[in-house]
Amino acid sequence: DVIPVIKGSTRPNAQVFVKIIRVSGDSAVSLKSEYEIGSDESGAFAFIPDGTFTTGVYELTAYAVDQYGAQSELSEAVRMVVA
């Protein structure tokens, strides 16, 4: 079982909404449908899910809402393989 750490950057002091889905694998996994984390004063953020990833392929997408309420577009999907 693996717990990934995913780092990124966006606007300073924004809320980042991350969604992870499992696209293939042998056994079921229990992940929240969406996570919310905040970026710091420089816009950096680190996302650590609250569950482990089992063998399989996962896709992560995200969008951010800045301190003024402006929302970014949904990011391109990032694929992760846990082997």
C-alpha distances in whole Angstrom, upper triangle without the diagonal:
4,7,10,13,16,20,23,27,29,32,33,32,30,28,25,24,20,19,16,16,14,17,15,13,13,12,13,11,13,13,17,19,20,20,23,23,26,27,29,33,32,30,26,23,20,17,14,13,12,9,6,6,5,7,11,13,14,17,18,21,23,27,28,31,34,36,39,37,37,34,32,31,28,26,26,22,20,17,14,12,8,9
4,6,10,12,16,19,23,26,29,29,29,27,25,22,21,18,17,14,15,14,16,16,14,15,14,14,12,13,13,16,18,19,18,20,20,23,24,26,29,28,26,23,20,16,14,11,10,11,9,5,5,7,9,11,12,12,15,15,19,20,24,25,29,30,33,36,34,34,31,29,29,25,23,23,20,17,15,11,11,7,9
4,7,10,13,17,20,23,26,26,25,24,22,19,18,15,15,13,15,14,17,17,16,18,16,16,12,13,12,14,16,16,15,17,16,19,20,22,26,25,23,20,16,13,10,7,7,8,7,5,6,9,12,13,14,12,14,14,17,18,21,23,25,27,29,32,31,31,28,27,26,23,21,22,19,16,15,12,12,10,13
4,6,10,13,17,19,23,23,23,22,20,17,16,13,14,12,14,14,17,17,17,19,18,18,14,15,13,15,16,16,14,16,15,17,18,20,23,22,20,17,14,10,8,6,7,10,9,8,8,11,13,13,13,11,13,12,15,16,19,20,23,25,27,30,29,28,26,24,24,21,19,19,16,13,12,10,11,10,13
4,7,10,14,16,20,20,20,19,17,15,15,12,14,13,16,17,19,20,20,23,22,21,17,17,15,16,17,16,13,14,13,15,15,16,20,19,17,13,10,7,6,5,8,11,12,11,11,15,16,17,16,14,14,12,14,14,17,18,21,22,24,27,26,26,24,22,22,20,18,18,16,13,14,12,14,13,16
4,7,10,13,17,17,18,16,15,12,13,10,12,12,15,16,18,20,21,23,23,22,18,18,15,16,16,14,12,13,12,13,13,15,18,17,14,11,8,6,5,7,9,13,14,13,13,16,18,17,15,13,12,10,11,11,14,15,18,19,22,25,24,23,20,19,19,16,14,15,13,11,12,11,13,14,17
4,7,10,14,14,15,14,14,11,13,11,14,14,18,19,21,23,24,27,27,25,22,22,18,18,19,16,14,14,11,12,10,12,15,13,11,7,6,4,6,9,12,15,17,17,17,20,21,21,19,16,15,12,13,12,14,14,17,17,20,23,22,21,19,17,18,16,14,15,15,12,14,14,17,17,21
4,7,10,12,13,12,12,10,12,11,14,15,18,21,22,25,26,29,29,27,24,24,20,20,19,16,14,13,11,11,9,11,13,11,8,6,6,6,8,12,14,18,20,20,20,23,24,23,20,17,15,12,12,10,11,11,14,15,17,20,20,18,16,14,15,14,12,13,14,12,15,15,19,20,23
4,7,8,11,10,11,9,12,13,16,18,21,24,25,28,29,33,32,30,27,26,23,22,21,18,16,14,12,10,7,9,11,8,5,4,6,9,11,15,17,20,23,23,23,26,27,26,23,21,18,15,14,11,11,10,12,12,15,17,17,16,14,12,14,14,12,14,16,15,18,19,22,24,27
4,6,9,7,9,8,11,13,16,18,22,25,26,29,31,34,34,32,29,27,24,22,21,18,16,14,12,10,7,9,10,8,5,6,8,11,13,17,19,22,24,25,25,29,30,28,25,22,19,16,14,11,9,7,9,9,11,14,14,12,11,9,12,12,11,14,16,16,20,21,24,26,30
4,6,6,9,10,13,15,19,21,25,28,29,32,34,38,37,35,31,30,26,24,23,20,18,15,13,10,7,9,8,7,5,8,10,14,15,19,21,24,27,28,28,32,33,32,29,25,23,19,17,13,11,8,9,6,9,11,12,10,10,10,13,14,14,17,19,20,23,24,28,30,33
4,6,9,11,14,17,20,23,27,30,32,34,36,39,38,36,32,31,27,25,24,21,18,15,12,9,6,6,5,5,4,7,10,13,16,19,21,24,27,29,29,33,34,33,31,27,25,21,19,16,14,10,10,7,8,11,12,12,13,13,16,18,17,21,22,22,26,26,30,31,35
4,7,9,13,16,19,22,26,29,31,34,36,38,37,35,31,29,25,23,23,19,16,13,10,6,5,5,6,8,6,9,10,13,15,18,20,22,25,27,28,32,34,33,31,27,25,21,19,16,14,10,9,7,6,10,11,12,13,14,17,18,18,22,23,23,26,27,30,31,35
4,6,10,13,16,19,23,26,28,31,33,36,35,32,29,27,23,20,20,16,14,10,9,6,5,8,9,10,7,9,9,13,14,17,18,21,24,26,26,30,32,31,28,25,22,18,16,12,10,6,6,4,6,9,9,9,9,10,14,15,15,19,20,20,24,24,28,29,33
4,7,10,13,16,20,23,26,29,30,33,31,29,25,23,20,17,16,12,10,7,6,5,6,10,12,13,10,11,9,12,12,15,16,18,21,23,24,27,29,28,26,22,20,16,14,10,9,6,5,6,8,11,10,10,9,11,13,13,14,18,18,19,22,23,26,27,31
4,6,10,13,17,20,22,25,27,30,28,26,23,21,17,15,14,10,8,6,5,6,7,11,14,14,10,10,8,10,9,13,13,16,18,20,21,24,26,25,22,19,16,12,10,7,6,4,7,9,11,14,12,12,10,10,12,11,11,14,15,15,18,19,22,24,27
4,7,10,13,17,19,22,24,27,26,23,20,18,14,12,10,7,6,5,7,9,11,14,17,17,14,14,11,12,10,12,12,14,17,19,19,22,24,22,20,16,14,10,8,5,5,6,8,11,14,16,13,13,10,10,11,9,10,13,13,14,17,18,21,22,26
4,7,10,13,16,19,21,23,22,20,17,15,11,10,9,6,5,6,8,11,12,16,19,19,15,14,11,11,8,10,10,12,14,16,15,19,20,19,16,13,10,7,6,4,7,9,12,15,17,19,17,16,13,12,12,10,10,12,11,11,13,14,17,18,22
4,7,10,13,16,18,20,19,17,14,13,9,8,6,5,6,9,11,14,16,20,23,23,19,18,15,14,11,12,10,13,13,15,14,17,18,16,14,10,8,6,5,6,9,12,14,18,20,22,20,19,15,14,14,10,10,12,10,11,12,13,16,17,21
4,7,9,12,14,17,16,14,11,11,8,8,7,7,9,12,14,17,18,22,25,25,21,19,16,15,11,12,9,12,11,12,11,13,14,12,10,7,6,5,7,9,12,15,18,21,24,26,23,22,19,18,16,13,12,12,9,9,10,10,12,13,17
4,6,9,11,14,13,11,9,10,8,9,8,10,12,15,17,21,22,26,29,28,25,23,20,18,15,15,12,14,13,13,11,12,13,11,9,6,5,7,9,12,15,18,21,24,27,29,26,25,21,20,18,15,14,13,10,11,10,10,12,13,16
4,6,7,10,10,9,8,10,9,11,11,13,15,18,20,24,25,28,32,31,27,25,22,20,17,16,13,15,13,12,9,10,10,7,6,4,6,9,12,15,18,22,25,28,31,32,30,29,25,23,22,18,17,16,12,12,10,9,10,11,13
4,7,11,11,11,11,13,13,15,14,16,18,21,23,26,27,31,34,33,29,27,25,23,20,19,17,19,17,16,12,12,11,8,6,6,7,10,13,16,20,23,26,30,33,34,31,30,26,24,22,18,17,15,12,12,9,10,10,12,14
4,7,9,10,11,14,14,17,16,19,21,24,26,29,30,33,37,35,32,30,27,25,22,21,18,20,17,15,12,11,9,5,5,7,10,13,16,20,23,27,30,33,36,38,35,34,30,28,26,22,21,18,15,14,11,11,9,10,12
4,6,8,9,13,14,17,18,20,22,25,27,30,31,34,38,37,33,31,28,25,22,21,18,19,16,14,10,8,6,4,6,9,12,15,19,22,26,29,32,35,38,40,37,36,32,31,29,25,23,21,18,17,13,12,10,9,10
4,7,10,13,15,19,19,22,24,28,29,33,34,37,41,40,37,34,31,28,25,23,20,20,17,15,12,9,7,7,10,12,16,19,22,25,29,32,35,38,41,43,40,39,36,34,32,28,27,25,21,20,17,15,13,12,11
4,7,10,13,16,17,20,22,26,27,31,33,36,39,39,36,33,30,27,23,21,18,18,14,12,10,8,8,9,12,13,16,19,22,25,28,31,34,37,39,41,39,38,35,33,32,28,27,26,22,21,18,16,14,13,13
4,7,10,13,14,17,19,23,25,29,31,34,37,37,34,31,28,25,22,19,16,16,12,11,10,8,10,10,12,12,15,17,20,22,26,28,31,34,36,38,36,35,32,31,29,26,25,24,21,20,18,16,15,14,15
4,6,10,12,14,16,19,21,25,27,30,34,33,30,28,24,22,18,16,12,12,9,8,7,7,10,10,11,11,13,15,18,20,23,25,28,31,33,35,33,33,29,28,27,24,23,23,19,18,16,15,14,12,15
4,7,9,12,13,17,19,23,25,28,32,32,29,27,23,21,17,15,11,10,7,9,9,10,13,13,14,12,14,15,17,19,22,24,26,29,31,33,31,31,28,27,26,23,23,23,20,19,18,16,17,15,18
4,6,8,9,13,15,19,22,25,28,28,25,23,20,17,13,12,8,8,6,8,9,11,14,13,13,11,12,12,14,15,18,20,22,25,27,29,27,27,24,24,23,19,19,20,17,17,16,15,16,15,18
4,6,7,10,13,17,20,23,27,27,24,22,19,17,13,12,9,8,9,11,12,15,18,17,16,13,13,12,13,14,16,18,19,23,24,26,24,24,21,21,21,18,18,20,17,17,17,17,18,18,21
4,7,10,14,17,20,23,27,27,23,22,19,18,14,14,11,12,12,14,14,17,19,17,16,13,12,11,11,12,14,16,18,21,23,25,22,22,19,19,18,15,16,17,15,16,16,17,19,19,22
4,7,10,14,16,20,23,23,20,19,16,15,12,12,10,11,13,15,15,18,20,19,17,14,12,10,10,9,11,12,14,17,20,21,19,19,16,16,16,13,14,16,14,15,16,17,19,20,23
4,7,10,13,16,20,20,17,16,13,12,9,9,8,9,12,14,15,19,21,20,19,15,14,11,11,9,11,11,13,16,18,20,18,18,16,16,16,14,15,17,15,16,17,17,20,20,24
4,7,10,13,17,18,15,14,11,11,9,11,10,12,15,17,18,22,24,23,22,18,16,13,12,10,10,9,10,13,14,17,15,16,14,14,16,14,15,18,17,17,19,19,22,23,27
4,7,10,13,14,12,11,8,8,7,9,10,12,15,18,19,23,25,24,23,19,18,14,13,11,11,9,11,12,13,16,15,16,14,15,17,15,15,18,18,18,20,20,23,23,27
4,7,10,11,9,9,7,9,9,12,14,16,19,21,22,26,28,28,26,22,20,17,16,12,12,9,10,10,10,14,14,15,14,14,17,16,16,20,20,20,22,22,25,26,29
4,7,8,5,5,5,8,10,13,16,18,21,23,24,27,29,28,26,23,21,17,16,13,12,9,10,9,10,14,14,15,14,14,17,17,16,19,20,19,22,22,26,26,30
4,5,5,6,7,10,12,15,18,20,23,25,26,30,32,31,29,26,24,21,20,17,16,13,13,11,11,15,16,17,17,17,20,20,19,22,23,22,25,25,28,29,32
4,6,8,10,13,16,19,22,24,27,29,30,34,35,35,33,29,27,24,22,19,18,14,14,12,11,14,16,17,18,18,21,22,21,24,25,25,28,28,31,32,35
4,6,9,12,16,19,22,24,27,29,29,33,34,33,31,28,26,22,21,18,17,14,15,12,13,16,18,17,18,17,20,21,19,22,24,23,26,26,29,30,34
4,7,10,13,17,19,22,25,26,26,30,31,30,28,25,23,19,17,14,13,11,12,10,11,14,15,14,14,14,16,17,16,19,20,20,23,23,27,28,31
4,7,10,14,17,20,22,23,24,27,28,28,26,23,21,17,16,14,14,12,14,13,14,17,18,17,17,15,18,17,16,18,19,18,21,21,24,25,28
4,7,10,13,16,18,20,20,24,26,25,23,20,18,15,14,12,12,11,13,13,15,18,18,18,16,15,17,16,15,17,18,16,19,18,22,22,26
4,7,10,13,15,16,17,21,22,22,21,18,17,14,14,12,14,13,16,16,18,21,21,21,19,18,19,18,16,18,17,15,17,16,19,19,22
4,6,10,12,13,14,18,20,19,18,15,14,11,12,11,13,13,16,17,19,22,21,21,19,18,19,16,15,17,15,14,15,14,17,17,20
4,7,9,10,11,15,17,18,17,14,15,12,14,14,16,16,19,20,22,25,24,24,22,21,22,19,18,19,17,15,16,14,16,15,19
4,6,8,9,13,16,16,15,13,13,11,13,13,16,17,20,22,23,26,25,25,22,22,22,19,18,19,17,15,15,14,15,14,18
4,7,10,13,17,17,18,15,16,15,17,17,19,20,22,24,25,28,27,27,25,24,25,22,21,23,20,19,19,17,18,16,19
4,7,10,13,14,15,13,15,15,17,18,21,22,24,27,28,31,29,30,27,26,26,23,22,23,20,18,17,15,16,14,16
4,6,10,12,13,12,15,15,18,19,22,24,27,29,31,34,32,32,29,28,28,24,23,23,20,18,16,13,13,10,13
4,7,8,9,9,12,13,16,18,22,24,27,29,32,34,32,32,29,27,26,23,21,21,17,15,13,10,10,7,10
4,6,9,10,13,15,19,21,25,27,30,33,35,38,36,35,32,30,29,25,24,23,19,17,14,11,10,7,8
4,7,9,13,16,19,22,26,29,32,34,37,39,37,36,33,31,30,26,24,22,19,17,13,10,8,5,5
4,7,10,13,17,20,24,27,30,33,36,38,35,34,31,29,27,23,21,19,16,14,10,8,6,5,7
4,7,10,14,17,21,24,27,30,33,35,33,31,28,25,23,20,18,16,12,10,7,6,5,6,9
4,7,10,13,17,20,24,26,29,31,29,28,24,22,20,17,15,13,10,8,6,5,6,8,11
4,7,10,14,17,21,24,27,28,26,24,21,19,17,13,11,10,6,5,5,6,9,11,15
4,7,11,14,17,20,23,25,23,21,18,16,14,10,9,8,5,5,6,8,11,13,17
4,7,11,14,17,20,22,19,18,14,12,10,7,6,6,5,7,9,11,15,17,21
4,7,10,13,17,18,16,14,11,9,9,6,5,8,8,9,12,14,18,20,23
4,7,10,14,15,12,11,7,6,6,5,6,10,11,13,16,18,22,23,27
4,6,10,11,9,8,6,5,8,8,9,13,14,16,19,21,24,26,30
4,7,8,6,5,4,6,10,11,13,16,18,19,23,24,28,29,33
4,5,5,5,7,8,12,14,15,19,21,22,25,27,30,32,35
4,6,8,10,12,16,17,19,23,24,25,29,30,33,35,38
4,6,9,12,15,18,20,23,25,27,30,32,36,37,41
4,6,10,13,15,17,21,23,25,28,30,34,35,39
4,7,10,13,15,19,21,23,26,28,32,34,38
4,7,9,12,15,17,19,23,25,29,31,34
4,6,8,12,14,16,20,22,26,28,32
4,6,9,12,15,18,21,25,27,31
4,7,9,12,15,18,21,24,27
4,6,8,12,15,18,21,25
4,6,10,13,16,20,23
4,6,10,13,16,19
4,7,10,13,16
4,7,10,13
4,7,10
4,6
4
